[in-house]
């Protein structure tokens, strides 16, 4: 064998050696990165998890089994707190998920909806968003459950004060604004807008200038939350996972465990592809004892109850 051939073989072996070393480091790096993501996710979900003092629902005979793909419901609460720390549910939505139909429905409940408060010491009608202020998550779940006549299985509570942090964690969101207005010191022209956290909070809080009132605000809140989810799920956000998980842990509470979240992601993924949104309509604003309420006719409530029961296979 010639000297040139020997040198060539040595170079090939050396190149192969370094290729293997670099590949190994790359694989190890991905493993460390993946472990870091998992550890951050676990920490965030531990911080997010909140048990509630509630015996479950008398409207459900058996507990939801995710591995059997049972339909389930979630109460989504956007909580706004005053300077004294008292919180009210600024936003209330009920999400029902049916994996057999591969559909998800989200019903927005106007905050001024006049309904019976369900909880110890309460038995009168009031604005539905007062239920959280009076009795926290359990009373909010029980009151919504009574209004809609369906089991409310889980809850997700989002701090509106922390909304700014959530949006900034994904480097802002892009939404489509239907009409121009000003709010919170910001101007929002009509058309596609890129919003920072502070801008997104002002965008979702505006209410009185909207010709659709509370319904218009609900639509803006839904837009921003959808945009946040899309940004958080993007490839670009993978490199910013630490900030995203920190923001989630700081500002979201739920009685869903990490294992349950994983089961939902695995077993119910197809249901998220078909999303139907609605709100409680055909009500009317009425003054009762000098206070404004949104009063919904019984026939409208019955229609909504029937639709949700069908979707939950009840």
N, C-alpha and C positions, 0 to 999 in steps of 0.2 A: 504494500500500500504506500502511495506517495505521501510526501510530507504535506502537500497541499490538501490531499484527501483527508488526512488525519486532522489537520487544522479545521477543515470544514465541518467534520463530524463533531469536533470539540465545540465549535461555535453553535451547531445545531442543538447539542445537549445542553449547553449553557443557556441558549434561548428558551428551550423547553423548560429548563429548571426555573428560570425567572417567570415564564408564563404561568407555570403551575403555582409558584409562590404568589404572584399577583392575583391569580384566580382564587386561591385559597383566602387571601386577605379580603378580596371582594365578597366572597361568600360569608366569611366571618363578620365582615362589616354589616352586611345585610341582616345577618342573624342578630347582631348586637342592636342594630337599628330597630328591627322587628320586636325584640325583647323590650327595648326602651319604650316603643309605642304601646305595647301590651301593658307594661308596668304603669305608664302614665294613664292609660285608659282605665285600668283597675283602680288606681288611686282616685280618678275622677268619679267613677261610678260609685265607689264607696262613699265619697263625699256627697254625691247626689242622692243616694238612697236614704229614704225616710220612711220609717214604719209609722202607721197611723192607728189610733185607738178606734177601731171600727170592726164590728163582728162579721162584716161581709154583707151580702145583699140577700134579702128574703125573696127577691125576684129571680134568683138563680138557684136551682136545685143542687147543682154540683159545681165545684170550682173549675175554672177554665184550665184545660190541659193543652198547652201549646204543641206538644209532640203529636197530639191527635188532631191538630189544626181546628180547634174550636173557635168560632167567631168570638170576638171580645170587644169591649168598649173602653175608651180612655177619656177622662175629663181633662181638657187642656185649660189651664188657668194662667192668665197674665196678671200678676199682682203689682199694684201700685201702692206705695206706702207714703204716709204723710210725715211731717217732721217729728211726730211723736212715735213713729214706728208702727202705727195702726195701718193694716193692709186691707184693701178691698180688691175684689177681682175685676179689674178694668176690662179684661177680656175673658169670655167663657165660650169654649167650643167643646162639642162632644164628637169624638171620632169613633166610628164603628168599622171593624175590619172583618170581612168575610173571605177566607181563603178559598172556599169552594167556588164562589162566584168570581173570585179574583178581583174584588172591588173594595174600595175604601170610601167611606162617606164622612164628611165633616159638616156638622150643623153648628152654626153660630147662634148664640143666644144673646139677644140685646140685654145690656146690663140693667136697664130699667124695667125689665119684665116683671109684672105683678104676679106673685105666686106665693104659696104657703111656705113659711119657714119650717123646716123639719129639724128638730133638735130638742134636747131637754130644756124645759122652761119656755119653749116657743110653740105657738100654735096659731099664729096670726099671719096675714098676708103682708108682704113688703117687697121691695126691689130685690131681685134675685142676687145681685152682686153684694148685698148686705150679708148674705149667709156666711161668706168667708170671714167677714169682719166680726160676726157674732160668734162663730164656732169653728173657724179654721177650715182645713181641708175636709174633715169628716162631715161637718154640717153642710158644706158646699156640695159634696158628693151626694149626701142624703136628700138635699133639697132638689137637686137636678134630677136625681133618680125618681123622686116623687112626681116632679113635673112631667117627665117623659115616660114614666111607667116602664122603664127598662133597667136592668142591672148596670151600675157603673163600677166596672171591675178595677180600674187603675186610674191614677192621676199623674199629670206632669205639670208642675208649677214653675213658671218662668218669672223671674224678677224683672219688672219693667225698668227699674233703676239700673240693672245690670245689662240691659239690652244693648247699651252703648258698647260695653266691653265685649259682648258676643260678636257684634258686627265688626268691631275693630280687629278682633282675633282672626277674622278671615279677610282682612284688608279691604273691608267695605263690600257693599252689595249693589247690584244694578237692578233697577225696577222701571216700570213704565207708569208715569203720572198722567192721570186723565184730565186734570185741569190745574191751572197755575194758582198758587196761594203762598202766603207767608206764615211761618210758625216758628216759635222759639228762636227768633232772630235770624232765621234762614229763609231764603226765597226758593220756591220749588216751581220752576216753569213746567209747562206741559211737555210731555215727551219722555224719552229715555233718560234716566238720571243715574249717576253713580253716587252713592251716599256713604259718608263716613258714619261712625257710630253715633256721634252727636246729632248729625243730620237725620239719621234713620229714626232716632227716638223722637225728634220733633215732628217728623213726617207722620209717624204712627199716632201721635198724641192729638193732632189737630182734629177738632170735632165740630165746632160751632160754625165755621165758614163752609162746611161741606153741605151742599144741598140735600144729600142723602143722610145727613146727621150721623147717628151711631152706626148705621149700616155702611156708610162710606168709610168710617174709621176702621171697622172690622175688615173691610176689603184691603185697606192699606196695610194693616197689621199682618194679614194673611200673605200679602205680596212680599213683605220684608222677611217673614219667617221662611217662606219657600225659597227666597233668594239666599238666605243664610244657609239653609240646608244644602242647596246646590253648590255654593261656594265651599262649604265645609267638606263636601264629598269629592271635590275636584282634586286632580293630581297635584296641582300647585300647592294646595293646603297641606299635603303630606309633610312638607318640610317645615310647616309651622304648627305641627300637631301639639306641641307643648303648650303654646298659648291658647289653642282651641280647647284642649282638655281642661286647662286651668279655668277658662271662662265658663265652660259647661259646669264644672264642679262648684264654682262660686255662685252661679246664678240659676241653677235648675235643681229642683227636688222632685223625686218620684218614688213610688213604692215598688217599681219594677227593679228586679235585681239584674246584675250583669248576665247571669245565666239565662234569665228570661228574655233579656234584650237580644242575646245571641240566638235563642230559639226563634224569636220573632223575625230576626233578619234572615234566618235560614229557611223557616217554614212559610213565611208570609210575604216573601219578597215580591211575588207576582201580583199580590193584591194592591201593592203601592203603585202599580203601573196604571191603574184606572181610578182616578180620584174625582169624586163628585162633591161639590160644595153647595150648601144651601143655608138659609137663615130662616128664623121664625118670622113669617110675614103675615099680612092681613090683620095685624093688630092696629090699635089706635092709641094715640097719646091722650091721656085723661088726667085731670087734676082731681085728686082725692085728698080731702082735708088739707088743701093748699100745697100738696106735693105732686110733682109730675110722675106718672107711671105709664108704662107701655102695657096696655091690656090686650090680651090675645083671646079671641073667642074660643069657646070649648070645642067647637067643631074643627077649628084649625089645629088645636092641640091634639085632638083625637086622630086627625089625619097624619100628623107627624109621628105620634106614638105607633100607629099601625105600620108606617113605613120603616121605622127603626126596628121594630120587633121582627118584621120580615127579614131585614138584613142580618139580624142576629140569630135567625132560625129559632125564634121563640114562639 
